[in-house]
């Protein structure tokens, strides 16, 4: 990467802004915000098609960049997929997937899930191809959100690389998320948290505002990519789930629409990362998943939240049309869905599966309640977790004239009361897939 910052690899982009961000006594980071201007996503005239762009006239996305040096691997072709956009339709705004303002404080569940991937990350660092002649090691943290859960894995990256090289090898880390993410919070946490990896000498932190279902880096740019509890978010909301807010309750054509969107998104993710990683590069995924029967382990919590929303409709505090648009744009893939494109087709030639596992996580909040018997604290914690992770998607379905804060307060009060009345009804055992891949030459 050298002195470049988080550059996108495609010509299909609008203006870029390089904004240096620094604090007294802290390292400097640069944010590059690239605003997509594809006619399919933003309206207006269709731009010139560059190599690797999405061609809406065809059914394939093909990267055809020249590969002039040996650390660039062969390109991959996949079926066309829809990238995320900020839609005017309230039913599609949910797909922005922005975390709530309290996410940094209430993402302990996600952090706990991420910890299960740390041993796999350590093995990836033992196997990854290292840069030659003192060149920087380049890593990406995909779907960083507020950055609080990025600090431990990125420190492990720096320490793992330097343990192998025996020197203070320069390391660049690019934290990516969608344009609507709170990058102020992200950069503050990365740069200012005591003991952050970004405060180590010879480490350079960057951020990029673009969906990881799009191309993020030039060919052969990265040595390692890491993502944790992010790939279950879809690039777009394919349908509303009748009578519910969560995709595991979908049936028939609606369920198939979610599965198809998840399949297209996952194929796009793997294809772009294959183009961006050097041969021998490592991809580590800690992904929100489902058991073989399609259950995520959070059905009780989602049922409780859905029941509260139905109550609000019945009491005239929420319009039925608003509730009908409320669907969280996620799909928890089964392990078979994660592995399918890696076992057959062009992606099987691009990637080698090193290891994979499916876990059902303990309910850390319920375990704390069982130790303390403080049901009010448990209800507060579960509600705060739900609000930070999922409320923004729900409230995006509201009419613009709606007093969101008043509705959110009423919703959270009722959800807490429901949890206090039956704490075990919201027992949650999220399923997580751990996956490590090597980019083939």
Secondary structure, DSSP 8 states (H G I E B T S, - for coil): -TT--S--S-S----EEEEEE--TTS--EEEEEE----HHHH-SS-----TT---TTSSEEE------STT-----EEE--------SSHHHHGGG----TTTTTS-HHHHHHHHTTHHHHHHHHHHS---STT--EEEEEES-TTSGGGHHHHHHHHHHHHHHHSS---EEEEEEE-TTS-HHHHHHHHHHSTT-GGGSTTEEEEEEES-TTS--S-TT-EEEEEEES-TTB-SS-----TT-SSGGG--HHHHHHHHHHHHHHHHHHHHHHHHHEEEEEEEEEEEEEE-TTS--S-HHHHHHHHHHHHHHHHTTSS-HHHHHT----B--EEHHHHHHHHHSSHHHHHEEEEEEEEEE---HHHHHHHHH--HHHHHHHHHHHHIIIIIHHHHTTS-TTS-HHHHHHHHHHHHHHHHHH-GGGG----EEEEEEEEE--
